[in-house]
Amino acid sequence: MKVQNLTPDPRIRCRDYRIGAIGAGMIMAECHLEAYRLAGFPVAAIASRSPARAQAVADRHAIAKVHDTPEALIEDTSLDIIDIAYPPHLQPGLIRHALKQPHIKGILAQKPLALSLDEARALRDEAKAAGKILSVNQNMRYDQSMRVLKQLLDRGALGAPVFAQIDMHAIPHWQGFLQGYDRLTLSNMSVHHLDVMRFLFGDPSEVTTVTRTDPRTEFAHQDGIVSTMLRFPSGLLALSLEDVWSGPRAEGYADDQHINWRVEGTEGVAKGTIGWPTGGPSTLTYASRTETGGEWVTPEWDTMWFPHAFIGVMEQLQWAIHSSEAPALSIADNVRTMALVESAYRSIDEGRTVRHDISKD
C-alpha cells in the first residue's frame, strides 16, 4: 500500500547567506559542512580552538578563509550567519560576541544552549534586545522518521496519542568534552529526546526522572543512565531512556548499539529506529485503522539524520532571515526545552514526580 503526502525532508527555500563555521570537530566536519555541501549553502570561513585543525577541515571542504580565532571569524564583515559547534560552557561568550556585530543576521547555536536555564533565558532576552535571530540546533526534529511521525500525528492517522517511547543504547563518541561536566546525559543527550517529545506532543505537565551513575565511565558524573517519564495534559505518557555508554565494549564483543521508538494511539501505532548508531537511514512503519485499513505500511527514504537533517536546520535559519518569520527552531522554544531538562534534574534531586510549569518561559 502506497501512502501519499509524507515528506521526510523539507524543501530548500533559501541559499542566500554566507556562513562562518566555528568548530572543527566531528559534528562540524561530518554533519554541518557535509550537509551544507549537499544543499549548496555557502560556507565562507571557518575557525576553531586549533587553527591547524580548522585548516585541515577547510582544505577538505574547500572553505576559502581560515581565521585564527572564533572571535576573529565573528568579526568578519563578509559573513551573515555564525554557525557554532563548540562545547556548551564556551558557547555563550561566542553568542554574545556575535550579538554585538552589526553585520551578523543570524546565529545557529548548539544544544544545550548553555549549562543553566538562567543563562539560556538571558541569551534569549539578549538576542531579542539585539534584534538578532538566534536559533538552536535541535536537529532530531529534522530526522526523517520524526518528521514523518509528526505528519502522521498531525493528520490524525494514529488517533489520540496514548503512549510514546524512545529507547537509546548508543554511544555519542564525539562528545569527549562531556568528561569535564557533572551534568552529563540529561543535558547533552536526553535533550534530543525531550525536545522531540515536545515537538511531537507539546509541553508535558509532569516529569519523573530517575538515574544512576554509570560504572563503565572513567570520570565522575551525576547522571549516567537516565529514564524520564513525561505526563501530558491529555493523559499521554511518554518514556525516554538513555544509556550512552552502552556495552560491554570489550574486544570481541559484538556491538548492539541502537535507538528504537514507538507511539501508540487510539487509531493506530507507529514504530521505528533512529539510524545514526548504524550509519543508515532512520525507519518508520505504521498501521492505522483509518488510513491503512490496519495494515502495516513502511514509507522509505534514502536520506539520514546524519548529515541530511542538518540541511533542514540551516535552511530554517536562512529562511527566517529571508522572510522575517520566526525560525522553526527558535531560541524562545528552546528555552522551554531547557526548562524541561531542568525539571528532570529537579525530579532527580527531590526523588519524586514534579510539576512542569512553563508559564514563566
C-alpha positions as CSV (number, residue, x, y, z in Angstrom):
1,M,0.0,0.0,0.0
2,K,1.4,3.4,-1.1
3,V,1.0,6.3,1.3
4,Q,0.8,9.8,0.0
5,N,1.7,13.2,1.3
6,L,4.6,12.2,3.6
7,T,7.7,14.4,3.2
8,P,10.7,13.2,5.2
9,D,12.9,16.1,4.2
10,P,12.0,19.8,3.9
11,R,12.5,21.7,0.6
12,I,15.2,24.3,0.4
13,R,13.8,27.7,0.0
14,C,16.9,29.9,0.5
15,R,20.6,29.7,0.0
16,D,21.4,33.4,0.1
17,Y,23.5,33.9,3.2
18,R,27.3,33.4,3.8
19,I,28.1,31.1,6.7
20,G,31.0,31.2,9.1
21,A,31.7,27.9,10.9
22,I,33.1,27.8,14.4
23,G,34.4,24.4,15.4
24,A,36.3,21.7,13.5
25,G,35.3,18.5,15.3
26,M,33.2,15.5,14.1
27,I,29.8,17.3,14.2
28,M,31.0,20.3,12.2
29,A,33.2,18.3,9.7
30,E,31.0,15.3,9.2
31,C,27.5,16.8,9.6
32,H,27.2,20.5,9.3
33,L,29.6,21.1,6.5
34,E,28.7,17.9,4.6
35,A,25.0,18.9,4.8
36,Y,25.8,22.4,3.6
37,R,27.8,21.0,0.7
38,L,24.9,18.8,-0.3
39,A,22.4,21.7,-0.1
40,G,24.6,24.3,-1.8
41,F,24.8,26.6,1.3
42,P,27.8,29.0,1.0
43,V,30.4,28.4,3.8
44,A,32.9,31.3,3.5
45,A,35.1,30.9,6.6
46,I,36.0,28.6,9.5
47,A,37.8,28.8,12.9
48,S,38.3,26.6,15.9
49,R,40.4,26.4,19.0
50,S,43.1,24.7,16.8
51,P,43.9,26.7,13.7
52,A,45.7,23.7,12.2
53,R,42.6,21.6,12.6
54,A,40.4,24.3,11.1
55,Q,42.8,24.5,8.2
56,A,42.5,20.7,7.6
57,V,38.7,20.9,7.6
58,A,38.8,23.9,5.4
59,D,41.0,22.1,2.9
60,R,38.6,19.1,2.9
61,H,35.5,21.2,2.3
62,A,37.1,23.9,0.1
63,I,36.5,26.7,2.6
64,A,38.4,29.8,1.4
65,K,39.2,31.5,4.6
66,V,40.5,30.3,8.0
67,H,40.6,32.6,10.9
68,D,43.0,32.2,13.8
69,T,40.2,32.6,16.5
70,P,36.4,32.2,16.6
71,E,36.3,35.9,17.7
72,A,38.1,37.0,14.5
73,L,35.7,35.0,12.4
74,I,32.7,36.6,14.1
75,E,34.1,40.0,13.3
76,D,34.5,39.1,9.6
77,T,32.1,41.5,7.9
78,S,31.7,39.3,4.8
79,L,29.7,36.8,6.9
80,D,25.9,36.8,7.5
81,I,25.4,33.7,9.7
82,I,27.6,32.3,12.5
83,D,27.3,28.5,12.9
84,I,28.7,27.4,16.3
85,A,29.7,23.8,17.1
86,Y,31.5,24.3,20.4
87,P,31.3,23.0,24.0
88,P,28.4,24.5,25.8
89,H,30.5,26.2,28.6
90,L,32.2,28.2,25.8
91,Q,29.3,28.9,23.6
92,P,27.5,31.7,25.4
93,G,30.6,34.0,25.1
94,L,30.7,33.5,21.4
95,I,27.0,34.1,21.0
96,R,27.3,37.3,23.0
97,H,30.2,38.5,20.8
98,A,28.1,37.7,17.7
99,L,25.1,39.6,19.0
100,K,27.3,42.8,19.1
101,Q,28.2,42.6,15.4
102,P,26.0,44.7,13.1
103,H,26.7,42.6,10.1
104,I,25.6,39.3,11.7
105,K,22.0,38.4,10.7
106,G,21.6,35.0,12.4
107,I,23.3,32.6,14.8
108,L,22.9,28.9,14.9
109,A,23.9,27.6,18.4
110,Q,24.4,24.0,19.6
111,K,22.3,22.3,22.2
112,P,22.5,22.5,25.1
113,L,22.4,26.3,24.6
114,A,24.1,26.8,27.9
115,L,24.8,24.9,31.1
116,S,22.0,26.5,33.1
117,L,18.4,27.5,32.4
118,D,19.1,31.0,33.8
119,E,21.8,31.6,31.2
120,A,19.6,30.2,28.4
121,R,16.9,32.7,29.4
122,A,19.5,35.5,29.5
123,L,20.7,34.7,25.9
124,R,17.1,34.6,24.7
125,D,16.5,38.1,26.1
126,E,19.8,39.5,24.8
127,A,19.2,38.2,21.3
128,K,15.7,39.8,21.3
129,A,17.2,43.1,22.6
130,A,19.9,43.0,19.8
131,G,17.3,42.3,17.1
132,K,19.2,39.1,16.1
133,I,17.8,35.7,15.1
134,L,19.3,33.1,17.5
135,S,18.3,29.5,16.6
136,V,19.3,26.3,18.4
137,N,20.4,23.1,16.6
138,Q,17.8,20.7,17.8
139,N,18.5,18.6,14.8
140,M,16.5,15.5,15.8
141,R,13.4,17.4,14.8
142,Y,14.7,17.0,11.2
143,D,15.4,13.3,11.5
144,Q,13.3,11.8,8.7
145,S,11.3,9.4,10.9
146,M,10.5,12.1,13.4
147,R,9.2,14.4,10.6
148,V,7.0,11.7,9.1
149,L,5.8,10.7,12.5
150,K,4.8,14.3,13.2
151,Q,2.9,14.4,9.9
152,L,1.0,11.2,10.8
153,L,0.1,12.6,14.2
154,D,-1.0,16.0,12.8
155,R,-3.3,14.4,10.3
156,G,-4.8,12.0,12.9
157,A,-3.6,8.8,11.4
158,L,-2.8,7.4,14.8
159,G,-5.8,9.0,16.6
160,A,-5.2,10.4,20.1
161,P,-1.7,9.5,21.3
162,V,-1.8,7.2,24.3
163,F,1.9,6.1,24.9
164,A,5.2,7.0,23.4
165,Q,8.8,5.7,24.0
166,I,12.3,6.4,22.8
167,D,14.9,3.7,23.9
168,M,18.5,4.6,23.3
169,H,21.5,2.3,23.8
170,A,24.2,4.1,21.8
171,I,27.5,6.0,22.3
172,P,27.9,9.6,21.2
173,H,31.7,9.1,20.9
174,W,32.4,12.6,19.6
175,Q,31.5,14.4,22.8
176,G,34.7,14.0,24.7
177,F,34.3,17.4,26.3
178,L,31.5,16.0,28.5
179,Q,34.1,14.5,30.8
180,G,34.5,17.9,32.3
181,Y,30.9,18.2,33.3
182,D,28.9,16.9,36.3
183,R,25.6,17.1,34.4
184,L,26.1,14.6,31.7
185,T,23.4,12.6,30.0
186,L,20.3,14.7,30.5
187,S,21.8,18.0,29.4
188,N,23.7,16.6,26.4
189,M,21.8,13.5,25.1
190,S,18.4,13.3,26.7
191,V,17.9,16.9,25.5
192,H,17.4,15.5,22.0
193,H,14.6,13.2,23.1
194,L,12.9,15.5,25.4
195,D,12.9,18.2,22.7
196,V,11.5,15.9,20.1
197,M,8.8,14.8,22.6
198,R,7.8,18.5,22.8
199,F,7.9,18.8,19.0
200,L,5.6,15.8,18.7
201,F,3.2,16.3,21.6
202,G,3.6,19.8,23.2
203,D,4.7,20.6,26.7
204,P,4.2,18.0,29.5
205,S,2.7,18.8,32.8
206,E,4.6,16.3,35.0
207,V,8.1,14.9,34.9
208,T,9.5,11.9,36.7
209,T,13.2,11.1,36.2
210,V,15.4,8.5,37.8
211,T,19.1,8.0,37.1
212,R,22.2,6.1,38.3
213,T,25.9,6.8,37.7
214,D,27.4,4.5,35.1
215,P,30.3,2.3,36.3
216,R,31.5,2.0,32.7
217,T,32.6,5.6,32.6
218,E,36.1,6.8,33.7
219,F,35.1,10.1,35.3
220,A,32.8,11.5,37.9
221,H,29.3,12.4,36.9
222,Q,25.7,12.8,38.3
223,D,23.5,11.3,35.6
224,G,24.8,8.3,33.6
225,I,21.9,6.1,32.7
226,V,18.6,8.1,32.7
227,S,14.9,7.3,32.4
228,T,12.3,10.1,32.2
229,M,8.6,9.6,32.2
230,L,6.5,12.6,30.9
231,R,2.8,13.0,31.5
232,F,1.0,15.4,29.2
233,P,-2.3,17.3,29.9
234,S,-4.1,14.8,27.6
235,G,-3.1,11.9,29.8
236,L,-0.4,10.7,27.3
237,L,2.6,9.0,28.9
238,A,6.0,9.3,27.1
239,L,9.1,7.5,28.2
240,S,12.7,8.5,27.3
241,L,15.6,6.2,28.2
242,E,19.2,7.0,27.6
243,D,22.1,4.6,28.0
244,V,25.0,6.4,26.4
245,W,27.9,4.1,27.5
246,S,26.1,1.0,26.1
247,G,28.1,-2.1,26.4
248,P,30.1,-4.0,27.4
249,R,32.5,-2.8,24.8
250,A,35.4,-5.2,25.3
251,E,37.4,-6.6,22.4
252,G,35.5,-9.4,20.7
253,Y,32.1,-8.1,21.9
254,A,29.5,-7.8,19.1
255,D,28.2,-4.2,19.3
256,D,24.5,-3.8,19.8
257,Q,24.0,0.0,19.7
258,H,20.5,1.1,18.7
259,I,17.8,3.7,19.2
260,N,14.2,2.5,18.9
261,W,11.0,4.4,19.2
262,R,7.2,3.6,19.4
263,V,4.0,5.7,19.5
264,E,0.6,4.1,20.2
265,G,-2.7,6.0,19.6
266,T,-6.4,5.2,19.7
267,E,-6.4,4.6,15.9
268,G,-3.0,3.2,15.2
269,V,0.6,2.5,16.0
270,A,3.9,3.8,14.6
271,K,7.3,2.4,15.4
272,G,10.8,2.8,14.1
273,T,14.5,3.3,14.6
274,I,16.9,6.2,14.6
275,G,19.7,5.3,12.1
276,W,22.8,7.1,13.3
277,P,24.2,4.3,15.5
278,T,24.3,2.0,12.5
279,G,25.1,4.7,9.8
280,G,21.9,4.1,7.9
281,P,18.6,5.9,7.4
282,S,16.1,6.1,10.2
283,T,13.0,3.9,9.7
284,L,9.2,4.1,10.3
285,T,6.4,1.6,9.9
286,Y,2.8,2.2,10.9
287,A,-0.6,0.7,11.0
288,S,-3.8,2.9,11.1
289,R,-7.4,1.8,11.2
290,T,-8.4,4.9,9.4
291,E,-5.6,5.3,6.9
292,T,-4.1,1.8,6.1
293,G,-7.0,-0.5,7.0
294,G,-5.0,-1.9,9.8
295,E,-2.1,-3.0,7.5
296,W,1.5,-2.2,8.3
297,V,3.0,0.3,5.9
298,T,6.6,1.3,5.6
299,P,7.5,4.5,3.8
300,E,11.1,4.6,2.6
301,W,13.7,7.3,2.0
302,D,17.4,7.4,1.3
303,T,18.4,10.4,3.5
304,M,19.7,10.1,7.0
305,W,19.7,12.0,10.3
306,F,23.5,12.5,10.0
307,P,24.2,14.5,7.8
308,H,20.9,15.3,6.0
309,A,18.9,16.6,9.0
310,F,21.4,19.5,9.3
311,I,20.3,20.8,5.9
312,G,16.9,21.5,7.4
313,V,18.4,23.1,10.5
314,M,20.4,25.6,8.5
315,E,17.6,26.1,5.9
316,Q,15.1,27.1,8.6
317,L,17.5,29.8,9.8
318,Q,18.2,31.0,6.2
319,W,14.5,31.2,5.5
320,A,13.8,33.1,8.8
321,I,16.4,35.8,7.8
322,H,15.0,36.0,4.3
323,S,11.3,36.0,5.2
324,S,11.5,37.8,8.6
325,E,9.5,34.9,10.0
326,A,10.4,33.3,13.3
327,P,12.8,30.4,12.9
328,A,11.3,26.9,13.3
329,L,14.0,26.3,15.9
330,S,13.6,29.5,17.8
331,I,15.5,30.4,21.0
332,A,12.2,31.0,22.8
333,D,11.1,27.5,22.1
334,N,14.5,26.1,23.1
335,V,14.3,27.8,26.5
336,R,11.2,25.6,27.1
337,T,13.2,22.5,26.2
338,M,15.9,23.7,28.7
339,A,13.2,24.2,31.3
340,L,12.1,20.6,30.8
341,V,15.7,19.4,31.3
342,E,15.8,21.4,34.5
343,S,12.5,19.9,35.7
344,A,14.1,16.4,35.1
345,Y,17.1,17.4,37.2
346,R,14.7,18.7,39.9
347,S,12.9,15.4,39.9
348,I,16.2,13.5,40.4
349,D,17.2,15.8,43.2
350,E,13.9,15.6,45.0
351,G,13.3,11.9,44.3
352,R,9.7,12.5,43.1
353,T,7.4,13.5,40.3
354,V,7.4,17.2,39.8
355,R,5.0,19.6,38.1
356,H,6.4,21.2,35.0
357,D,5.4,24.8,34.8
358,I,6.1,26.7,31.6
359,S,4.2,29.8,32.5
360,K,7.3,32.0,33.0
361,D,9.0,30.7,29.9
